[in-house]
Amino acid sequence: MNRRREGGSKPCPDLEGKIATGSARLCVLGLGYVGLPLAVGFARRGFQLVGLDVDATKIAALKDGQSYIQDVQSEDVTDLVKRGLLQPTTEYGILRHVDVVLICVPTPFDAMKTPDLSFIRSAAEGIVPHLRPGQLIVLQSTTFPGTTEEVVQPILESTGLRAGVDFCLAFSPERIDPGNRVFTVENTPKVVGGLTPFCARLAGSLLARLTPEICVVSSLRAAEMTKLLENIYRSVNIALVNELALLSERMGIDFWEVIEAASTKPFGFMPFYPGPGVGGHCIPVDPYYLSWKAREFDFYTKFIELAAEVNQSMPYHVVERTGRALSLRGRPLKGARVLILGVAFKRDIDDARNSPAGRIIELLLNAGTRVVYNDPYVSSYSVGQNVFHRTTATLVSQELTPALLAQQDAVVIVADHRVYDYSWIVRHANLVVDTRNATREVTDGREKIVRIGEPLLQGR
Ligand SMILES: NC(=O)c1ccc[n+]([C@@H]2O[C@H](COP(=O)([O-])OP(=O)(O)OC[C@H]3O[C@@H](n4cnc5c(N)ncnc54)[C@H](O)[C@@H]3O)[C@@H](O)[C@H]2O)c1
């Protein structure tokens, strides 16, 4: 099919030249954690960029020069908007005037863990009235292999234009790691696959203007699968160390010491760390996209399910450990005061989507515990949307003071933000349940610390 579509004239005859000279007009569709850094990255390289989002609040903020994403500076947004390089809008009609559309909309799942492609569909349907020959459409949202060809392509071709013939179609997964100060959208290599080799080459040449290394793969499906491999690899390895951490607790072994020791091997080992469970938009979600699709091929992805089972059990384990540590101090979980430190799904970020803190707080509330939290990056946090856990609550981040710490029966570290002074926290707290080994350098008051992945002893 690709060969047939590759025949004849190039679908986007002028675009190669426009990309090379930086005169191509781009649109990033969906300006969230992925889309906004990408948009700013291209605009900073001098491309005229339209930022399109259905969320009018976000567009108003950007027009006002305000960034709502931690990794994007408001000064950059102000400067780019003022220079006309970044044009935020909610109007799909603008797409008629752009050469390239990069789609960065969400790909969540529903309550039954079925992929929800409604955002991808509505983005593609939004493009339809404005699609014209010579445009390049690149899907960047994480999804199962086949989405670009089976979902996006038919919607776009409902215009009568043909992908690979009249317009180009490509998939390039986003690898951004929010909060990562070393690897950003501008220096992380990109993988790209196209409907035809020309589509892939064209998309690759555009992305090469942003980041130095491009890996072009042979198909859209290979590019879609690459992103899932990356995330499933993390999910499975995190599950492995979580399981071994639980075993180490029973066997009386400090598993953190074991990981450190194994990490001295210069080849064949890469450290992963146990924790309170996985969160965010990627690790707990993306593997299910593949296991759902695999069923169409009579295939059951056992590693994915097993990893999810282990990782999802971790919040339950954290609550159970907290209960046992309190009980060793003669205090029942019911009625106890517990402070959660960090509700973001990982350190140094403000993203609390699917955070393990949510389930931990729900379980604690269900056990009759009085829960408060502090997170310097998340000012309020709602829990209990899950129908299984009937409690619902919206909590507000409390100021972290010696008095607040001292009032608590237990402090549970869930996100190990670097701004926290862990020695100071341990000094003022009665009991610290550390799910991240954040207190590894604390020397005084170690008898107050209970880490996951180490034995829980009487009197600790
Ligand atoms: N967050 C990450 O760290 C990360 C990393 C790599 C890949 N991804 C993937 O990238 C994709 C986007 O994730 P995100 O975290 O940026 O999501 P997000 O929710 O932060 O942002 C998505 C944006 O798309 C907008 N949007 C939704 N439907 C739209 C439509 N029809 N038209 C225009 N705008 C629309 C939303 O208003 C929102 O601003 C997902 O597939 C995700 O799995 C995310």
The ligand as a MOL file (V3000), in Angstrom:
LIG
                    3D

  0  0  0     0  0            999 V3000
M  V30 BEGIN CTAB
M  V30 COUNTS 44 48 0 0 0
M  V30 BEGIN ATOM
M  V30 1 N 2.4860 14.1900 30.1730 0
M  V30 2 C 3.5430 13.4950 29.7930 0
M  V30 3 O 4.5450 13.4240 30.4980 0
M  V30 4 C 3.5670 12.7650 28.4740 0
M  V30 5 C 4.8020 12.3020 27.9800 0
M  V30 6 C 4.8430 11.6660 26.7660 0
M  V30 7 C 3.6590 11.4730 26.0470 0
M  V30 8 N 2.4730 11.9070 26.5480 0 CHG=1
M  V30 9 C 1.2770 11.7000 25.7400 0
M  V30 10 O 0.9750 12.9260 25.0670 0
M  V30 11 C -0.4410 13.0900 24.9300 0
M  V30 12 C -0.8830 14.3980 25.5790 0
M  V30 13 O -0.6120 14.3240 26.9650 0
M  V30 14 P -0.5520 15.6040 27.8890 0
M  V30 15 O 0.0210 15.1500 29.1820 0
M  V30 16 O 0.0930 16.7410 27.1760 0 CHG=-1
M  V30 17 O -2.1190 15.9050 28.0570 0
M  V30 18 P -2.7690 17.2450 28.6570 0
M  V30 19 O -4.1030 16.8440 29.1720 0
M  V30 20 O -1.7970 17.9210 29.5630 0
M  V30 21 O -2.9380 18.1930 27.3860 0
M  V30 22 C -3.7940 17.9130 26.3390 0
M  V30 23 C -4.3720 19.2170 25.8120 0
M  V30 24 O -5.1850 18.9200 24.6890 0
M  V30 25 C -6.3250 19.7710 24.7100 0
M  V30 26 N -7.3540 19.1750 23.8810 0
M  V30 27 C -8.1040 18.0760 24.1280 0
M  V30 28 N -8.9070 17.8240 23.0900 0
M  V30 29 C -8.6450 18.7590 22.1620 0
M  V30 30 C -9.1430 19.0270 20.8560 0
M  V30 31 N -10.0550 18.2290 20.2970 0
M  V30 32 N -8.6700 20.0930 20.1980 0
M  V30 33 C -7.7550 20.9030 20.7490 0
M  V30 34 N -7.2260 20.6970 21.9760 0
M  V30 35 C -7.6680 19.6380 22.6690 0
M  V30 36 C -6.6620 19.8670 26.1840 0
M  V30 37 O -7.4510 21.0050 26.4570 0
M  V30 38 C -5.2620 19.9380 26.8060 0
M  V30 39 O -4.8300 21.2640 26.9500 0
M  V30 40 C -1.0580 11.8530 25.5680 0
M  V30 41 O -1.2680 10.8860 24.5780 0
M  V30 42 C 0.0230 11.3660 26.5110 0
M  V30 43 O -0.0650 9.9810 26.7540 0
M  V30 44 C 2.4020 12.5710 27.7350 0
M  V30 END ATOM
M  V30 BEGIN BOND
M  V30 1 1 1 2
M  V30 2 2 2 3
M  V30 3 1 2 4
M  V30 4 1 4 5
M  V30 5 2 4 44
M  V30 6 2 5 6
M  V30 7 1 6 7
M  V30 8 2 7 8
M  V30 9 1 8 9
M  V30 10 1 8 44
M  V30 11 1 9 10
M  V30 12 1 9 42
M  V30 13 1 10 11
M  V30 14 1 11 12
M  V30 15 1 11 40
M  V30 16 1 12 13
M  V30 17 1 13 14
M  V30 18 2 14 15
M  V30 19 1 14 16
M  V30 20 1 14 17
M  V30 21 1 17 18
M  V30 22 2 18 19
M  V30 23 1 18 20
M  V30 24 1 18 21
M  V30 25 1 21 22
M  V30 26 1 22 23
M  V30 27 1 23 24
M  V30 28 1 23 38
M  V30 29 1 24 25
M  V30 30 1 25 26
M  V30 31 1 25 36
M  V30 32 1 26 27
M  V30 33 1 26 35
M  V30 34 2 27 28
M  V30 35 1 28 29
M  V30 36 1 29 30
M  V30 37 2 29 35
M  V30 38 1 30 31
M  V30 39 2 30 32
M  V30 40 1 32 33
M  V30 41 2 33 34
M  V30 42 1 34 35
M  V30 43 1 36 37
M  V30 44 1 36 38
M  V30 45 1 38 39
M  V30 46 1 40 41
M  V30 47 1 40 42
M  V30 48 1 42 43
M  V30 END BOND
M  V30 END CTAB
M  END
